[in-house]
Amino acid sequence: MDTIDIRTIHNHEELEQAYNIWESVFPEDKQFFKERIELDQEYDTNTTWIAKVNGKIAASVQIFPYYFYYGNMILKVGGIGNVATLPDYRGRGLTQTILKRQLEWMDNNDFDLSHLSTGINAFYEKVGWHTIPNHSYMLNNVPELPTFKYEVDEFVQSDLAEVKVLYEKFCKNSVGMYIRSSKYWESQLQRKYNNPPYFLVARSHKKIVAYFRYFANNGNIMIVESCYDQNHEDALLSLLKETLIRNKGYKSVRINFEGNHFLTQYFKKLNAETVVGTDNMWKIINMRRFMRKLKSIFLDNIPYGNIDLLIQCGLTDMLLYKRGSIIDIKKPTESFSYHEQIKCSETELITLFLNGSESINNNNLKNLFPKENSYYFWSTDFF
């Protein structure tokens, strides 16, 4: 009978063995995985989990913690990556067992959500994650762009301070964007493996007001990150024009994000092809705790009157009580009363939370989240 141990790594030797597993399972080689973790000055061995079979490491899964703004709150997310099992040990449920234990660990460490990207959605659905579709937009021909009075240059290290300010401002007005510390920015820009993106900045009166990060491969341009000052939307067209000049004979240009971004609206006006992605999956770690954390949001969204509301999300029941400016969300007791009821799935709740009121048809649930959100998660942050 095999002995199987599920736990976090204990030392650097076990981390090296995890690198070896990831290298053998994924197309990238070991340096790709080492660079991401070893440049992270806040890396914690508690985020690298392994399954040992008879003393041999057979599977490993990595958690990449990050934070994002939601209104005046900061939410904690466990990004899931590097999910791998050696071929000889597949079919035993090793990584799914690790994922279940990681969910418990994230619950005990006050994570609000978990996020991953995959092409095998059914595998993660079995452990509780939900597919939240995303959209990107692609053009084969961009019309002649006007010339605006912006100076476009390649990013240099001395630009970082200004870029960080621009990013933070854009971040606070959006949902889902990775809150980047100075250490994170520096480590991300140091990554050399796997072809880092091109980085262009646009200036007005010597001040950076917009930037692009993009990949170009065989004539296909993918814009993967773009922040801008709301008063300088035309700077994005200057960046786009310069990108196309640098990639003459391009076949297509694609923006890998949606929300209310100026470029998204611009591409839509040009009847860009909409590409629906199903690779993003999300999970709420602790439903009642998550909803309690959103109390101030609900108070803003339903400011008038008293409410006794029963929210049934999947198998979780929650009572929302509001009396004037006092609001609370509790687990129902053996005996309770309510005036209204809302039923929803976790997928509906996450979709509405991330994307806002136009994203689903559940009118009752929209009362809690009536506003439109601009959700962004830049590909440059993917784990």
C-alpha positions as CSV (number, residue, x, y, z in Angstrom):
1,M,0.0,0.0,0.0
2,D,1.4,3.4,-1.0
3,T,2.0,6.2,1.5
4,I,0.9,9.6,0.2
5,D,1.8,12.8,2.0
6,I,0.1,16.2,1.1
7,R,1.9,19.2,2.5
8,T,3.9,22.4,1.8
9,I,7.6,22.1,0.9
10,H,10.1,22.1,3.7
11,N,13.3,23.3,2.0
12,H,15.0,24.5,-1.1
13,E,15.8,21.0,-2.2
14,E,12.0,20.2,-2.4
15,L,11.5,23.5,-4.3
16,E,14.1,22.3,-6.9
17,Q,12.2,19.0,-7.2
18,A,9.0,21.0,-7.8
19,Y,10.8,22.9,-10.6
20,N,11.8,19.6,-12.1
21,I,8.1,18.4,-12.1
22,W,6.9,21.6,-13.7
23,E,9.6,21.5,-16.4
24,S,8.8,17.9,-17.3
25,V,5.0,18.6,-17.5
26,F,4.9,22.0,-19.1
27,P,6.5,23.3,-22.4
28,E,8.7,25.8,-20.5
29,D,12.0,24.8,-19.0
30,K,13.0,25.1,-15.3
31,Q,14.4,28.7,-15.6
32,F,10.9,30.0,-16.5
33,F,9.5,28.8,-13.2
34,K,12.6,29.7,-11.1
35,E,12.7,33.2,-12.4
36,R,9.1,33.9,-11.4
37,I,9.5,32.6,-7.8
38,E,13.1,33.6,-7.1
39,L,12.5,37.2,-8.2
40,D,9.6,37.4,-5.8
41,Q,11.0,39.0,-2.6
42,E,7.9,38.1,-0.7
43,Y,7.8,34.4,-1.7
44,D,6.7,32.1,1.1
45,T,7.4,28.3,1.1
46,N,3.8,27.8,2.4
47,T,2.5,28.6,-1.1
48,T,4.3,25.7,-2.7
49,W,2.5,22.4,-2.1
50,I,3.5,18.9,-3.0
51,A,2.2,15.3,-3.0
52,K,4.8,12.7,-2.1
53,V,4.2,9.0,-3.0
54,N,6.4,6.6,-1.0
55,G,8.8,9.5,-0.4
56,K,9.0,10.7,-4.0
57,I,7.5,14.1,-5.0
58,A,4.9,13.2,-7.6
59,A,2.8,16.4,-7.9
60,S,3.0,20.1,-7.1
61,V,0.7,23.1,-7.1
62,Q,1.7,26.8,-6.6
63,I,-0.4,29.6,-5.0
64,F,0.4,33.1,-6.1
65,P,-1.2,35.5,-3.6
66,Y,-2.2,39.0,-4.8
67,Y,-4.6,41.8,-4.0
68,F,-6.9,44.1,-5.8
69,Y,-9.1,47.1,-5.1
70,Y,-12.9,46.9,-4.9
71,G,-14.2,50.3,-4.2
72,N,-12.6,51.4,-0.9
73,M,-11.7,47.8,0.0
74,I,-8.7,45.6,-0.8
75,L,-9.5,41.9,-1.5
76,K,-7.0,39.0,-1.1
77,V,-6.8,36.5,-4.0
78,G,-5.1,33.1,-4.3
79,G,-3.9,32.7,-7.8
80,I,-3.4,29.0,-8.7
81,G,-0.7,28.0,-11.1
82,N,1.9,25.2,-11.9
83,V,-0.6,22.4,-11.4
84,A,1.3,19.3,-12.4
85,T,1.6,15.6,-11.8
86,L,4.3,13.3,-13.1
87,P,2.8,10.9,-15.8
88,D,3.4,7.7,-13.8
89,Y,1.3,9.1,-10.9
90,R,-1.7,10.5,-12.7
91,G,-5.2,9.2,-12.1
92,R,-4.8,9.2,-8.3
93,G,-6.3,12.6,-7.7
94,L,-3.1,14.0,-6.3
95,T,-3.5,17.6,-7.5
96,Q,-7.2,17.7,-6.7
97,T,-6.4,16.6,-3.2
98,I,-3.7,19.4,-3.0
99,L,-6.2,21.9,-4.3
100,K,-8.8,21.0,-1.6
101,R,-6.2,21.4,1.1
102,Q,-5.1,24.7,-0.4
103,L,-8.7,26.0,-0.3
104,E,-8.7,25.2,3.5
105,W,-5.4,26.9,3.9
106,M,-6.6,30.0,2.0
107,D,-9.8,30.0,4.2
108,N,-7.7,29.9,7.3
109,N,-5.5,32.7,6.0
110,D,-8.3,35.1,5.1
111,F,-8.2,34.9,1.3
112,D,-11.4,36.2,-0.3
113,L,-11.2,34.6,-3.8
114,S,-9.2,32.2,-5.9
115,H,-8.4,32.7,-9.5
116,L,-6.8,30.5,-12.2
117,S,-6.4,30.1,-16.0
118,T,-6.8,26.8,-17.7
119,G,-7.9,24.8,-20.7
120,I,-9.3,21.9,-18.7
121,N,-12.2,23.6,-16.9
122,A,-14.0,20.4,-16.0
123,F,-11.0,19.3,-13.9
124,Y,-11.3,22.4,-11.7
125,E,-15.1,22.5,-11.6
126,K,-14.9,19.2,-9.7
127,V,-13.1,21.1,-6.9
128,G,-15.4,24.1,-6.9
129,W,-14.0,26.7,-9.4
130,H,-16.4,28.4,-11.8
131,T,-15.8,29.5,-15.4
132,I,-16.2,33.3,-15.9
133,P,-16.1,34.1,-19.7
134,N,-13.9,37.0,-20.8
135,H,-13.7,38.8,-24.1
136,S,-10.9,40.2,-26.3
137,Y,-11.2,42.1,-29.6
138,M,-9.2,41.6,-32.8
139,L,-8.8,43.8,-35.9
140,N,-7.1,42.7,-39.2
141,N,-7.0,46.3,-40.5
142,V,-6.7,49.5,-38.5
143,P,-7.7,52.6,-40.4
144,E,-5.2,55.4,-40.8
145,L,-4.7,57.0,-37.5
146,P,-4.4,60.8,-37.0
147,T,-1.4,62.4,-35.5
148,F,-1.7,63.7,-32.0
149,K,0.7,65.9,-30.0
150,Y,2.1,63.1,-27.9
151,E,5.7,62.0,-27.7
152,V,6.0,58.2,-27.8
153,D,9.1,56.4,-26.5
154,E,10.3,53.1,-25.4
155,F,10.0,52.6,-21.6
156,V,13.3,53.1,-19.7
157,Q,13.9,52.4,-16.0
158,S,13.8,56.1,-15.1
159,D,10.1,56.1,-16.3
160,L,9.0,53.6,-13.6
161,A,8.1,56.2,-10.9
162,E,5.7,57.9,-13.3
163,V,4.3,54.7,-14.7
164,K,3.6,53.4,-11.1
165,V,1.6,56.6,-10.3
166,L,-0.5,56.2,-13.5
167,Y,-1.0,52.5,-12.9
168,E,-2.1,53.0,-9.3
169,K,-4.7,55.7,-10.3
170,F,-6.1,53.4,-13.0
171,C,-6.1,50.5,-10.6
172,K,-8.2,52.2,-8.0
173,N,-10.9,53.0,-10.6
174,S,-11.0,49.4,-11.8
175,V,-11.8,45.9,-10.4
176,G,-9.3,43.0,-10.5
177,M,-6.1,44.7,-11.3
178,Y,-3.1,43.3,-9.4
179,I,-2.0,45.8,-6.8
180,R,1.7,46.1,-7.6
181,S,4.2,47.0,-4.9
182,S,7.5,48.7,-5.9
183,K,9.2,45.3,-5.3
184,Y,6.7,43.5,-7.6
185,W,7.2,46.1,-10.4
186,E,11.0,45.8,-10.2
187,S,10.9,42.0,-10.1
188,Q,8.5,41.8,-13.0
189,L,10.6,44.1,-15.2
190,Q,13.7,42.0,-14.4
191,R,12.1,39.0,-16.0
192,K,14.0,38.1,-19.1
193,Y,12.8,34.6,-19.8
194,N,10.0,33.8,-22.2
195,N,10.2,37.1,-24.2
196,P,9.1,40.0,-22.1
197,P,6.6,42.4,-23.8
198,Y,7.5,45.5,-25.6
199,F,6.8,48.6,-23.5
200,L,5.9,52.1,-24.9
201,V,5.0,55.3,-23.1
202,A,3.2,58.4,-24.3
203,R,4.1,61.9,-22.9
204,S,2.2,65.2,-22.9
205,H,4.4,68.2,-21.9
206,K,7.0,65.7,-20.7
207,K,4.6,63.8,-18.4
208,I,3.7,60.2,-19.0
209,V,-0.1,60.0,-19.6
210,A,-0.5,56.5,-21.1
211,Y,1.4,53.3,-21.8
212,F,1.2,50.0,-23.8
213,R,2.8,46.7,-23.2
214,Y,2.4,44.3,-26.1
215,F,3.7,41.1,-27.8
216,A,4.4,40.8,-31.5
217,N,4.7,37.3,-33.0
218,N,4.6,36.4,-36.7
219,G,2.8,39.7,-37.6
220,N,0.2,39.3,-34.8
221,I,0.2,42.0,-32.2
222,M,-1.3,41.4,-28.8
223,I,-1.8,44.4,-26.5
224,V,-1.7,42.9,-23.0
225,E,-1.6,45.9,-20.7
226,S,-2.6,49.5,-21.1
227,C,-3.2,52.3,-18.5
228,Y,-4.0,55.9,-19.2
229,D,-5.0,59.2,-17.8
230,Q,-8.8,59.7,-18.4
231,N,-8.0,63.1,-20.0
232,H,-5.6,61.7,-22.5
233,E,-7.5,58.9,-24.3
234,D,-6.0,60.1,-27.7
235,A,-2.5,59.2,-26.3
236,L,-3.6,55.5,-26.7
237,L,-4.2,56.1,-30.4
238,S,-0.7,57.6,-30.6
239,L,0.7,54.5,-29.0
240,L,-1.3,52.3,-31.3
241,K,0.0,54.2,-34.3
242,E,3.6,53.8,-33.2
243,T,3.1,50.1,-32.5
244,L,1.8,49.6,-36.1
245,I,4.6,51.6,-37.5
246,R,7.1,49.4,-35.7
247,N,5.3,46.2,-36.9
248,K,4.8,47.0,-40.6
249,G,2.9,44.4,-42.5
250,Y,1.1,43.2,-39.4
251,K,-1.6,40.6,-39.8
252,S,-3.8,41.4,-36.8
253,V,-3.9,43.5,-33.7
254,R,-5.7,42.3,-30.6
255,I,-6.5,43.8,-27.2
256,N,-6.6,41.1,-24.5
257,F,-9.0,43.0,-22.2
258,E,-12.5,44.5,-22.0
259,G,-14.2,46.6,-19.4
260,N,-14.8,50.3,-20.2
261,H,-11.3,50.8,-21.6
262,F,-11.0,53.4,-24.3
263,L,-9.4,50.9,-26.7
264,T,-12.2,48.4,-26.1
265,Q,-14.8,51.0,-27.2
266,Y,-12.6,52.0,-30.1
267,F,-12.2,48.4,-31.4
268,K,-15.9,47.8,-31.0
269,K,-16.7,50.9,-33.1
270,L,-14.5,49.4,-35.8
271,N,-16.5,46.1,-35.6
272,A,-13.6,44.2,-34.3
273,E,-14.0,40.4,-34.1
274,T,-15.0,39.4,-30.5
275,V,-13.1,36.5,-29.1
276,V,-14.8,34.7,-26.2
277,G,-12.4,33.1,-23.7
278,T,-13.3,30.5,-21.2
279,D,-9.9,30.0,-19.6
280,N,-10.6,32.2,-16.5
281,M,-12.0,30.5,-13.4
282,W,-12.9,31.9,-10.0
283,K,-14.0,30.6,-6.6
284,I,-15.2,32.4,-3.5
285,I,-13.2,31.0,-0.6
286,N,-15.7,31.6,2.3
287,M,-19.1,32.8,1.1
288,R,-20.4,34.4,4.3
289,R,-17.1,36.1,5.1
290,F,-16.9,37.4,1.6
291,M,-20.4,38.9,1.7
292,R,-19.8,40.4,5.1
293,K,-16.7,42.1,3.7
294,L,-18.9,43.8,1.1
295,K,-21.3,45.2,3.7
296,S,-20.3,48.8,3.0
297,I,-20.9,48.3,-0.7
298,F,-24.4,47.0,-0.1
299,L,-25.1,49.9,2.3
300,D,-24.2,52.4,-0.5
301,N,-26.2,50.5,-3.1
302,I,-29.4,50.2,-0.9
303,P,-29.2,53.3,1.2
304,Y,-32.9,53.7,2.1
305,G,-35.3,51.7,4.2
306,N,-35.1,48.6,6.4
307,I,-34.4,45.2,4.8
308,D,-34.6,41.6,5.9
309,L,-33.2,39.7,3.0
310,L,-32.5,35.9,2.6
311,I,-29.7,35.4,0.1
312,Q,-29.4,31.8,-1.1
313,C,-26.2,31.3,-3.2
314,G,-25.7,27.7,-4.1
315,L,-25.9,25.7,-0.8
316,T,-25.1,28.7,1.3
317,D,-27.9,30.7,3.0
318,M,-27.2,34.2,4.4
319,L,-29.5,36.8,6.1
320,L,-28.9,40.4,5.3
321,Y,-30.3,42.7,7.9
322,K,-30.4,46.5,7.4
323,R,-31.7,49.0,9.8
324,G,-31.0,52.6,8.7
325,S,-27.2,52.9,8.4
326,I,-26.6,49.6,10.3
327,I,-26.1,46.5,8.1
328,D,-25.1,42.9,8.9
329,I,-24.9,39.5,7.2
330,K,-25.4,36.4,9.3
331,K,-25.9,32.7,9.1
332,P,-29.6,31.8,9.6
333,T,-30.4,30.4,13.1
334,E,-32.8,27.5,13.7
335,S,-35.7,30.1,13.6
336,F,-35.5,33.2,11.5
337,S,-37.7,35.5,9.3
338,Y,-37.2,37.6,6.2
339,H,-39.2,39.7,3.8
340,E,-37.5,39.1,0.5
341,Q,-35.4,36.3,-1.1
342,I,-32.7,36.2,-3.7
343,K,-31.5,33.0,-5.3
344,C,-28.3,32.8,-7.3
345,S,-25.5,30.6,-8.3
346,E,-21.9,31.3,-7.3
347,T,-21.1,31.8,-11.0
348,E,-23.8,34.5,-11.2
349,L,-22.5,36.2,-8.0
350,I,-18.9,36.3,-9.1
351,T,-19.8,37.5,-12.6
352,L,-21.9,40.3,-11.2
353,F,-19.3,41.2,-8.6
354,L,-16.5,41.4,-11.2
355,N,-18.4,42.9,-14.2
356,G,-21.4,44.8,-12.8
357,S,-25.1,44.9,-13.5
358,E,-25.1,44.4,-17.2
359,S,-23.4,41.0,-16.9
360,I,-26.3,38.9,-15.8
361,N,-30.2,38.8,-16.0
362,N,-30.9,38.2,-12.3
363,N,-32.7,41.5,-11.5
364,N,-33.1,40.8,-7.8
365,L,-29.3,40.3,-7.4
366,K,-28.6,43.4,-9.4
367,N,-30.1,45.4,-6.6
368,L,-27.0,44.5,-4.5
369,F,-24.6,45.4,-7.4
370,P,-26.3,48.0,-9.5
371,K,-23.2,49.7,-10.8
372,E,-21.1,48.9,-13.8
373,N,-17.5,47.7,-13.1
374,S,-14.4,47.7,-15.3
375,Y,-12.7,44.4,-14.7
376,Y,-9.0,44.0,-15.8
377,F,-6.5,41.4,-15.2
378,W,-3.4,42.0,-17.3
379,S,-1.7,39.0,-19.0
380,T,1.6,40.3,-17.7
381,D,0.5,39.2,-14.2
382,F,-0.6,35.7,-15.1
383,F,0.8,32.9,-13.0
